[in-house]
Amino acid sequence: MIPALAIENYGLDYVTPAGPVAVLRDISLEIAAGQVLGLVGESGSGKSSLAWALMRHLPRNAREVSGSLRLGDVDLQKLTPKQLTEVRGRRIGMVFQDPSTALNPTLTIGRQVTEALQRHRGLRPREANALAIELLGHVELRDPAGIMRRYPHEISGGEKQRVVIATAFGCRPDVILFDEPTTALDVITGARILDLFARLRAETKVAALYISHDLAMVTRVADRVAVIRYGRVVEQAGGSEIFRAPRTAETKALVASVPRPERRLVNDKPNETVLLAASRIDVHYGDRGLFRVAPPPATHAIDLTIRAGEILGLVGESGSGKSSIARALTGLARFSGDIFYAGRTLHSGQDMNAAYRRDVQIVFQHPDSSLNPRQRIGEILSRPLKLYGGNPADISRLLDQVRLPAAYAQRFPHQLSGGEKQRVAIARAFAARPKLVICDEITAPLDVSVQAQIIDLLLALRAETGAAYLFITHDLNLIRQIAHRIAVMRRGGLVDCLPVEDFDADHVHPYTSELMAASPVPVG
Amino acid sequence: MIELLIRLMRRPQGAIGLALLMLLAAVCLLGPWLAPYAPEKMDFLGRFRAPGWQNWLGADQFGRDVMSRLLVGARATIPMALAATLIGTAAGAMIGTASAYLGGRLDEIIMRTIDAVMAIPGLLMALLLVSTLGNGAGNAVLAIAVAFTPSMSRVTRAVALNVRHQDYVKAAVARGEGAAWIIIREMLPNVMGPIVIETTIRVSFAIMLFATLSFLGLGAQPPASEWGLMVAEARQYMHQAPWVLIAPSAAIALAAIGFNLVGDGLRDALNPRDER
């Protein structure tokens, strides 16, 4: 029997001014009809390049050096542009990472779904319309006929991804490529998309290539898993085997870096003195205008206390107001309510004096945007030293503290990798010798293995300096490894605030248990 | 910087533009030494002499050598236009970035004022200023700079608004940095790309505006060999001796084209999404 998709001995180079760079080497994968192959690797391992090679949409500087790509009986590399349009969408579909950019913002959902159906299945407009409503209903969207009339910005990210998935399945292709379809979504929405994928797959028996950097996620949906590293497949095995009995060192490292709640990394008890207490915090964005009322506050009367040296986790889905709390505590957003710190009561951002700003530091989610691209690392690190009184000669000590070579002071941020940039951002926060560091989803854009290194670093720094952390994340497994207490937020309100040991107990809020159920629990 | 130059050279418009600018720079620096005659040396036997071996680009109504006047006059034209553009750009960039950083009501006040100034056409604005301040090259430079400031601040503000929402600006605010530091060190370097492009394109406008002012008798004064003034003076002898008019006009056009091409090339070379 011919496999649905066969990649044989495939190699790909990108031609750069510095010469060709090998992206993929000796890739041999096969997906039988109805099978799901998971492809796992760190960012930069070449997994997305493989997806684009299969879609025949490579950048201009790509050179295919060896091998073949076959879709059933079709040789993908030999197709003319005209034949390609026949194959794309109809025989090979794709679901992208970010649903908000995958849909055209100027067309209604209905237009975009029916257009694909008319084009790829030769339906007449009326039939396509009826089928689209049926498909959207099938992916558990409420009121499909109403959604058809809406524009992409009028529905949520999870709903958009459902529309994209409905369209991909609706064209009945032989193979669908999923490029990290849940990465841009929050945990609960992601888990529901995963359930939907499993159901649709069982119904349609479509073959799929499921690309992700999250090993735990992939093992839940894939029949077989291939691990790719530096453009080479290092291991291929059944979904649950690869987790339970990894053979190669690369896979073992990948498995070890997956956060597991039962493996605690912090075992001390925080002391009881309260470092910072926030009471009845409402965060406001936007003013009352001449003709419009002020928008409702992003959070409602949040009470939080952080003890000296404590790690407090703050979890919730996107839009729950976690980051708004971080902004209020650092004076970046307007708030009402009181913050008690070091014997003072702060009513607004103006009350924050230099001592408060020194003691409370924030690390942002995206190191790309939190480090000024036009400043050298040395200059970035020297600012807090100058502002808060420190010796500019300390820069090399700061770099050493975050395990970076001192020579990095001369570099620009774009010359560093994502993990290294985040280390610089952490070094900048610790340059002020803070008592509280707010970490706003700082590991979200990083791979699991890099995430594990950053967490190790944070814990080492805490042991050195005794700083407390407010750790904002949507990864419940990760936060259960390190936090002393975890606060759960939903729609701007605080639903739970529990010591981490009580998380398995029965008295948790129903939303908290829903969040726990949605977190992918690693098998094995 | 060197990498940028290489990328600029790789495009035809960048290479041609750069070559033209080098030529202009050479003329500005070495003009008086290259000129075969003194720019104000009259020769009454050679009035309206056609281009030939004696005067390569001909001679004007006083028998002055047109090429010598062009070579020497470059110094009066190009640096002035550059200075006017740079002053206007610097002021506009500062106002635009500050406005984007301050936001809210202050932003509104600044931008509406800018809109009001913008409603006056650039040339009219320059004319108004020069006629109030008095004739002369210095005042013309100032007038052109003021005429350029509003649109430059609009362009800058649009870019700076994006930068304002970047986390490094938030980080600086959270650190407690002063407004001046955030505007000058954190934001300005990151809005430079579009400003540089806009500036190079504007230099050519400035050359033409400056020439227009001189042509109207408000910029450089005779017997200076500023290019616009040369065109103005040659106008009445257009039918007798067209070369006296054509030579400075062509020089203005070449300079404008050179700056425009470099601006176009820079826009491509600075585009990070460029794959080549």
Interface residues (C-beta under 8 A of the other chain):
Chain A: P59 R60 N61 D287 T330 G331 L332 M352 A354 R357 Q361 I362 F364 Q365 H366 S369 S370 L371 N372 P373 R374 Q375 R383 P384 L387 R428 A432
Chain B: G104 Q166 D167 Y168 K170 A171 A172 V173 A174 R175 G176 E177 R185 E186 P189 N190 M192 E275 R276
